Amino acid sequence: MHQLAPSSSQVLAVPVQECGEPLVNIRLLGGLQYGPPPECPETGDDYTFVRAGIYTRLLHAQSLLPVGIYLRLYEGYRSLNVQKILFVNEMKRVRKRLPEISKAELFDETTRMVSAVAYPDGTLNIPPHNTGAAVDLFLVDESGTMLDFGMDIYRWTETAPDLCLTQASSISAAAMANRVLLGDVMSRAGFVNYLQEWWHFSYGDRFWAYLSGHDHAIYGGTRHQ
């Protein structure tokens, strides 16, 4: 049984009351580590952008970590164009892994790891990363080395989906402790975690609103100039 995906119909039904908060670039503002760029070359100009309020919350989460441990941003904002590329690529991987499933099952399984831009019936979705309110993160030590999370986040496309689960059963106690630490500081800063991806957190988007019981989201789809 998987947690509800960010592109599920229940999340789609959550209304958005856009607050108009701008995107900011942590590359320029400082205070947080980032990079290298994830996914594909097309993310290079976008991935360090987040909404201003998300940046403030990330700084708060950073302040809650033990001395010598730091947040590092894997990805923040993502354009719809990149989202489409990632969805198509993930669908190909799912089809290769599960060749017998139906088209409907293929779509649903693909959305487990990559949010859809649109549904098969043409209904448009707002992928979390396109809001600037969702972030993928991991922790590093003082030397910049990624802590043990039981997998390399930069190789998630080559990793079994069950290993990406926040509560994956096959990882070491040390790896689980690091996942718990990341989840704890992010939760205390107001974020919710997508349980299919230990690294994915959001605040203010429709997925956050659905999980936390708010009647609307404050961040919708956006773009930076």
Secondary structure, 3 states (H helix, E strand, C coil): CCCCCCCCHHHHCCCECCCCCCEEEHHHHCCCEECCCCCCHHHCCCCCEEEHHHHHHHHHHHHCCCCCCEEEEEECCCCHHHHHHHHHHHHHHHHHHCCCCCHHHHHHHHCCCCCCCECCCCCECCCHHHHCCEEEEEEECCCCCECCCCCCHHHHHHCCHHHHCCCCCCCCHHHHHHHHHHHHHHHHCCCEECCCCCCEEECCCHHHHHHHCCCCECCCCCCCC
